[in-house]
Amino acid sequence: YDRTPVTNGEVLRLAEATVALGMRDHALQFLMDQIGTFSVGGAEPCVRLWQSCTDLLVEARHWEVLRIMALKLRLSKAGGDLLTGFSFYMDGRAYLGLQQGDQALAAFERAAASPPGDPLTALQMSRNLTRMQYAELAGKILVCQEDRLASDPQYWQARSEVCYARRDPVGFLSTAARAHELSPEDQRFANDYAVALIADRQ
């Protein structure tokens, strides 16, 4: 079935299916070929296209290509203000892969100053920053998303990860408690809450 994709969503679903089949290089090339044609406008699938392309480039360690794609994103104005900050995140991730720490920090700071308009992309970006030991910047991004993600336990878990990385036991306890309250049956949130209680000597 080789009908040409006609929407952002179809491009994304086809790329995801190709990844699921283990054809990651093919999926990456497909996304890079299609992204200039379809990644326009502020629709959510547009954001997901760039996010998926970035994830595959990072996995393949194609740092210079990632920088080129970040520049392409800014020049194309794809997604408008939705993706300006994400393009700087792409830059920072590339610089980090190239072991250029100062440039990576500067790019991540610009990303935090203008986080993606899509809250789920902002959430994923902040979690990645926390794992890369940029918890302070991750926290800035997450605080801006509270109005839109306050009912999402994943959001509060991300906040708790930032507090844990910053060695903030009070913040860790309150955010872990919130995630557990929103999803009491989820064992991950229960475990985090238990750790927070022990850290607070309760």
N, C-alpha and C positions, 0 to 999 in steps of 0.2 A: 504494500500500500504506500505509494510514493507521491501522494498529492502534496504539493508545496504548501507549507504552513502560511496562513494568512493573518494570524493574530499573534500578539505577544504570548498569550496563554498557550497556543498550540506549539510555538517554538519552545517554551519552557517545558511543557509536558513531554515533547519528543526528546529533548536533551535529558530529562530525568529518566525516561525509559531507557535511553542509550547507556546512561551511567549504571542503571540497575542491571543491564546486561554485561557489565564489566568493560564496556568500550569507552573508557574515560577520555582517551586521546581523541577519539572520533567526536565525542560530545563537546569537548573543548573547541575543536576546529569548527564544528557546526555552529556553536554559539557565537564564536568570533566572526564567522561569515555572515550570520543573520542579525547580529546585534545592532549594526548600523542602520539596517532597514526597518527593524521593528521597535527599537527602544526609543520611542518618542512619546511625548505626553506624560501625564502624571499618574497613569494607572498602575495599580499594584504589580501586575505581571512585568511591567517595565523594570521596576525595582528588583524583582526576583531574577530577571535575566542578568543584570549586572552583578548581583550577589552570587549567583551560581557560577558565572564566568570567573569572578574573583576567587572563589573557593577552589575551582579546578586549577587556576594558574598558581595559586599558593601551593597546592598539593604537588604540582609538577615542578615547583621551584623555578618558574619562568619569571624571574624578577624584572628583567628589562622589559619583557612584553607587558607585564603588569603595569609598569610605569607608563608605557605607551598607551595602554588602554585607559589609564586614569586621565591622561591628557586628552584623549579622544572623547571621554565622557564630558569633561569640562567644556571642550570646544563645541560639542554637539548640542549642549544645553538639554540633553535628554532628561526628561523628568523635571525640568525646571529646578527650583530650589530643593526639590526632594532629594537630589543626589549630589549636590555640590560637596557637602561634608563627606559623603561616602567616597567621592573621588580622592579627597585628601587622605582618607583612611587607606585607600588602595596605594597611594604614594608611600605612606608610612610603612605599610606592610612590605612593600618592595625594598625600601631602604633598610628595613630591619633584616630582611633576607640577605641583603648585600653587606650586612654588618657595618652600616653607616648610622650609628646610634643617634648622633646629634640631628641629622636630617630626618630620621624617623620620628624623633620626639617633636620636632617642629611641625611635621606634617600631621601627626596625631593631635597636636594642640589645635591646629586649624580645623581638623575634623570635629573635635569636641566643641569648638566655637560655633559651628553651624551643622549640628547633627541632622541626619536624614529626617525628612518630614514623615516618612513611613515608620510608625512606632516599632513594628516587629524587626525591621532592619536596624533601627537604632539599638534595640535590645540585643540583637545578635552581635552587633559591632562592639557594644560595651562589654559583653561577656568575653569576646576575644581579647579586648584590651586588658581586661583583668587577668586573663591567663598569661598575657605577655608582660605582666608586671607594670601596667599603666593604670592601676586601680583608681588613682586620683582623677584621671581624665574620664575613666569609665563612669565614676560616680557623678560627674558633671552632666554627662549625657543622660543618665538614668533619672536624675532629679527632674529634668525637663520633660520626661515622659510620664510622670506620675498621674497627671489628670486623665490620660488616655489609657493607662495600663494598671490603674490601681486595683482592679478586680482580677488581675491575672497573677496567679501564684508564681509563675515563672519569673515575672518581673521582680517580685519580692525576694525570690531566691537569688536573682542576680544582684540585688541590693545587698543581700546578706554576704554574698561572695566578696563584694567590694569591702564591706566592713571587716570581714575576716582578714582579707589581705592587708588592710590598713591597721590591723590590730586594735579594732574598736569594739570591745566586748558589749557595750551598751547598745550600740547600733546593730551589732550582730544578733543580739537577743531579740530586739524589737522586730527586725525584718524577718528573721527566721520564724518568729511567732506568727507574724502576719501570713507568711506563705503556708504554714501549717494550718492556720485557721481557715484559709480559703479552700484548702484541699486536704482535709484531715485523714483521708484514706491513702494518700500517697506516701509510701514509705520513705522516699528521698527527703521530703519535707519534714517528716517526723524525725528522721535521723539528724538532720541539721538542727532542728529545734532541741533535740536531746543534747547535742554537742554544745549548743549555746547555753543551755541551762547548767551544764557541768562547768563550763568556762566561767559562768556567773556564780558558781558555788551554790546553786539551788538544788 
